Amino acid sequence: MEISTNKFRILIVMVIVLLTLNIATIVSLLYHTMLEKKEIASVNDPNHSAVVADQGTRFFGQQLGLDSSQIEKFREVNREYNRIINGIAFDLEKLRREMVDEMAAKIPDKSKLQSISREIGSKHEEMKNGTIDYYLMMKSICTEEQQEKLYLLFLERVQKEEPAGSHPGRGNGWRWRGGRNQP
């Protein structure tokens, strides 16, 4: 069986296109795997919590007019809070992935999905309790006037939260970066 020159050229072009697509897919997978490993490492890095806490301390220091003694106490509270919240956020991300993987299974195990759901709920409760402790610790450091400003900052943040389900994976606690409060 003989292949004409035009058919041969078409086959060569198709092989080159498929080879290029395969190489691009492999490179993309490697890139995203490395990026994910970097993100996990930064969340687990103790210095990450310290950097975020220092940014939060600057924000609160400016907004509340904290003195140097209060700033140092806020820094300690922020570091501890960010360390705890980052750990919970990491756990939640793992649980969400596990849930999606199970839902995508040929025959999803509903009891396993319900168990994951309960665990996610428990982690959210843990996160909210951490936020309560964080607020109360900061409040105890503040004067009455600063407490009112702190209340308004938290109230503003709560009122700006997105409706549930609008951004999957968000709502992992508060991050105070560069003078802005971000989810």
Secondary structure, DSSP 8 states (H G I E B T S, - for coil): ----HHHHHHHHHHHHHHHHHHHHHHHHHHHHHHHHHHHHHHHH-HHHHHHHHHHHHHHHHHHHT--HHHHHHHHHHHHHHHHHHHHHHHHHHHHHHHHHHHHHSSS--HHHHHHHHHHHHHHHHHHHHHHHHHHHHHHHHS-HHHHHHHHHHHHHHHHH---TTSSTT-----EEETTEEE-
